[in-house]
Amino acid sequence: MAKIAFIGAGSFEFTRNLVRDIFTFDAFKDATIALMDIDETRLEYSKKAVEKIIKAGNYGAKVISTMKREEALEGADGVLCTILSGDVDVWRYDIEIPKQYGVDINVGDTRGPAGIFRALRTIPVMLDICKDIEKYCPDAIFLNYTNPMAMLCRAMQSRFPALKITGLCHSVQGTAGMLARWIGARNSEITYTCAGINHQAFYLDYKWKGVDAYPQIREALKRPEIYNEEQVRNELFLLLDYYPTESSGHNSEYNAWFRKRPDLIEKFCTHGTGWNPGAYAYILKQYEERKDTWQSTIEKWLEIPSVSLDRGNEYAAYIFNAVFGDKTLFKFNGNIPNKGIIDNMPKGACVEVPVLASPLGFEPVRIGKLPDQIAAMIYPAALCEELTVEGCFSGERQKIHQAMAFDPLTSAVLGLHEIREMTDKMFEQNKDYLGQFR
């Protein structure tokens, strides 16, 4: 029987949905699900959700919950990580301090000033998790869902090269489905090759029944309701000729074109009709809105007599099944070190590319050279991530100042003296979490 550990299991939505997916595979219907979190209340809610799913599916599985990481990891075949290092009262300053200096952030969990400081707080925790995996389940498949994805995976994969680690993001398959809807195609009729870095990957080809579908996508963008659904991403596509994977709100943070002036924010980041058009502090405000209602929302779900057992579109369960389930090969987009995969990206940097999962582990697909315009956009972002990870390892504040200074949006808004002042203020705010810096 397989054992699958959830670290950060108090992330209720992720845990509930991923467990549901896992049980849809015959190989895991009698698996042990080990839930671990540092929040006892959230952990108990997740345990009740898993028990509800087991009962609804009449599965032979069992669930254990613990606040001890070693207990959850002992003998695990697969590990899922959905942690958040610091509650909203910690990371809200990642958004609010840059705003004081004119850097307007929508989400702030991936890169830029907010992503950099989230990485600095989270990398040490992730390395501790890897140490425990190395000790208690060294052969396990470790799937990370925690952001900032690229920087965390880069840190873990460089320090623990023997572990089977990759990071997963649902934006690749999610965007592929969105584009299919725009052109009237079924998801099953679509194939694609997608590569780049996390949240800045691009469909190098996108085909409908084996035929290039980019002409149909261009036609679809002429319809106002389609253009307005993803204003930022559609503008990027019209410039770069390849469609990006991540939402307009996220993408508006990753370049110098959409958030450096109030009029641009008003035009491109305010009125989109997608799930996240780009308003300031979008995710922070969602967390604040749910602060007093999350428990009642979960309790209402737990009281519903029926529960859907249908498999979702997350990669995790498919990967586990390919490696230690019924061993059906599975191809997915994952975050791995750039070891001869993309020629015009930094060597060793974390890239997001097609990967084949099998009983042998992970085998990345070689991409070769990205189109020049794509490399020109994402290469600097990868270097900022490299500087951040190096600075976190060495405790050199100067490397963090450099990473902040070369962030495209930050450098479009601020002068060097302002960037240094802002960075120092963020260091001071996070001093209790950044013991590695002198």
Stockholm file with secondary structure:
# STOCKHOLM 1.0

chainA/1-438         MAKIAFIGAGSFEFTRNLVRDIFTFDAFKDATIALMDIDETRLEYSKKAVEKIIKAGNYGAKVISTMKREEALEGADGVLCTILSGDVDVWRYDIEIPKQYGVDINVGDTRGPAGIFRALRTIPVMLDICKDIEKYCPDAIFLNYTNPMAMLCRAMQSRFPALKITGLCHSVQGTAGMLARWIGARNSEITYTCAGINHQAFYLDYKWKGVDAYPQIREALKRPEIYNEEQVRNELFLLLDYYPTESSGHNSEYNAWFRKRPDLIEKFCTHGTGWNPGAYAYILKQYEERKDTWQSTIEKWLEIPSVSLDRGNEYAAYIFNAVFGDKTLFKFNGNIPNKGIIDNMPKGACVEVPVLASPLGFEPVRIGKLPDQIAAMIYPAALCEELTVEGCFSGERQKIHQAMAFDPLTSAVLGLHEIREMTDKMFEQNKDYLGQFR
#=GR chainA/1-438 SS CCEEEEETTTCHHHHHHHHHHHHTSGGGTTCEEEEECSCHHHHHHHHHHHHHHHHHHTCCCEEEEESCHHHHHTTCSEEEECCCSSCHHHHHHHHHHHHHTTCCCSCCSSSHHHHHHHHHHHHHHHHHHHHHHHHHCTTCEEEECCSSHHHHHHHHHHHCTTSEEEECCTHHHHHHHHHHHHHTCCGGGEEEEEEEETTEEEEEEEEETTEECHHHHHHHTTSHHHHGGGHHHHHHHHHHSSCBSSCHHHHTTSSSSSSSSHHHHHHHSSSCCSSCCCCTTHHHHHHHHHTTTHHHHHHHHHHCSCCCCCCCSCSHHHHHHHHHSSCCCEEEEEEEECSSSBTTSCTTCEEEEEEEEETTEEEECCCBCCCHHHHHHHHHHHHHHHHHHHHHHHTCHHHHHHHHHTCHHHHHHCCHHHHHHHHHHHHHHTTTTCTTCC
#=GC SS_cons         CCEEEEETTTCHHHHHHHHHHHHTSGGGTTCEEEEECSCHHHHHHHHHHHHHHHHHHTCCCEEEEESCHHHHHTTCSEEEECCCSSCHHHHHHHHHHHHHTTCCCSCCSSSHHHHHHHHHHHHHHHHHHHHHHHHHCTTCEEEECCSSHHHHHHHHHHHCTTSEEEECCTHHHHHHHHHHHHHTCCGGGEEEEEEEETTEEEEEEEEETTEECHHHHHHHTTSHHHHGGGHHHHHHHHHHSSCBSSCHHHHTTSSSSSSSSHHHHHHHSSSCCSSCCCCTTHHHHHHHHHTTTHHHHHHHHHHCSCCCCCCCSCSHHHHHHHHHSSCCCEEEEEEEECSSSBTTSCTTCEEEEEEEEETTEEEECCCBCCCHHHHHHHHHHHHHHHHHHHHHHHTCHHHHHHHHHTCHHHHHHCCHHHHHHHHHHHHHHTTTTCTTCC
//
